[in-house]
Amino acid sequence: MGIDTSKGTEIFIYVGNKDLNVQVDSLDFKRRIDGKDPDPLTPNPIEHVRRELHMSDISWYEHTGRVSLGAWRGTVPLFARFAEVAPSTGNLGDNNVDNFLEASLDHGSRNDAHISWGFYNGSVDETHQLWLYINNKEEQWMERLFDAEPKLLKEPLSIMALPGSHDAGMFTGIDSDEAARNLVDSLISRFATKNALEMALVAAWALGPVTPAATALAGLLAGAIFALRGTSLARRALLNLAYTQKDDIYRQLRLGVRFFDFRPGYTVSGFRWDQQLRHQHGFVPGYELYQFIYAVVDFLNRCPKEIVVVNFKYSGFLDNDMKPPHSEVDGMVDSIVNRELAHVGIVRGGIDDLHTPIGDLLKQNKRLIVLWDSTNIAGSYSDDAYATVDSAKIVGALGNLIGAVSATDRVAVFELQGTRTATTAAQVRSALSFSNASNPLLSTKARFDRETYPYVLQNAPRVPKTALVVLLNDFVDCAMRDYAAAITRRRLGS
């Protein structure tokens, strides 16, 4: 008798409303999860299903077995994805999941549902991961909340908990193999050696003392850049290592995001083909600042009771000359709000408006609040705590933040995802993978959500009401909206 090898697929499911259901099918394995109407203070949980596919589960003449995931509203199908998995090797066969950039919310929007999904192509010693979050389409969730809880209108904006997008513009930027090769070539031409590039990366990321995790990641990236020169893997490697979102700004807004971490800068020298300001992640360019602001203001025009907070930061850039003058970013925001789209009537606010009553902000149409990486923002992030695949370390950092928010802090940012930089092997695999679903953040996305979402639900209401609560996440999803609304209700009632 041969060894009965197997490959596991972990599936994470959030069903936000009563008439929705999700089904997992894999040969003789079946599991159905029905939604229920949630308590306003307690959203439905993220469920976990594991399917271990064994060689003995498939016929002798087959090499793979299918794992399928579908969503329905009643008996109407909304979504379907599948992957053929080889138990002997763990490799994927036929599938429609192995590209994380195709995982957008639009698949269910025509049926008044929002769907967030993703897939991580696990290596030999990892499980594959597939997640599906679904709830009713509520693009104007703040208006619905204000209607249900009119007392909120008399409270300052800081009473709210808002879903936040981490590195919000990193869903685009390297749109061709040629652009990726040019970026890699420019870095190699400029720094000449791996060690020189590694030192530059460490210096760019150092927000405080240099940590072993930051040094290891810098060495990995520098080595990968030199190894990938002239190969077809360059673009995929940059996407896997630099992208933190999969949905564009309009989609993020429709999912419920109301806080954006946006880092505008010039493209790194040597690769700079214009002077456009774009979101920058290290040395990888993302979405244009102009398009970002335009999208936010256009959304606010169409949704008259929604409020968006934008935090502009300049940390993590490879070069100091990537950082633009404050006046240039401020001027672009002003130009769009007060000139190009002046007819819309959106009024821009600042950090002091976090303490303005929500009803007053709506009356004044002051619904775009702009922050400037203020010292009045407290956050849970640290390099050591977040360089992990252990959700307990993230939860510990979230707990530390609750007690650290001071009377002068205006914002408390709960970062819900780790960086996985402590696992160098995973970073190397991502850089050299042929898969479009091997971004390391995908491997912890749903696993961490399942732990961090209920934790902040129970504990974030303890933050002083003078500080806005932000749930900051990579690969933002529709469940964040439900948890943010519930936390806001809990803060209102406490």
Secondary structure, 3 states (H helix, E strand, C coil): CCCCCEEEEEEEEEECCCCEEEEEEECCEEEEEECCCCECCECCCCEEEEEEEEHHHCCCCCCCEEEEEEEEECCEEEEEEEEEECCCCCCEEEECCCEHHHCCHHHHHHHCEEEEEEEECCCCCCCEEEEEEEEECCCCHHHHHHHHCHHHHHCEHHHCEEEEECCCCCCCCCCCHHHHHHHHHHHHHHHCCHHHHHHHHHHHHCCCCCCHHHHHHHHHHHHHHHHCCCCCCHHHHHHHHHCCCCCCHHHHHHHCCCEEEECEECCCCCCCCCCCCEEEECCEEEEEHHHHHHHHHHHHHHCCCCCEEEEECCCCCCCHHHCCCHHHHHHHHHHHHHHHCHHHCCEEECHHHHHCEHHHHHHHCEEEEEECCCCCEEECCCHHHHCCCCHHHHHHHHHHHHHHCCCCCCEEEEECCCCCCCCHHHHHHHHHCCCECCCHHHHHHHHHHHHHHHHHHHHHHHCCCCCEEEEEECCCCCHHHHHHHHHHHHHHHC
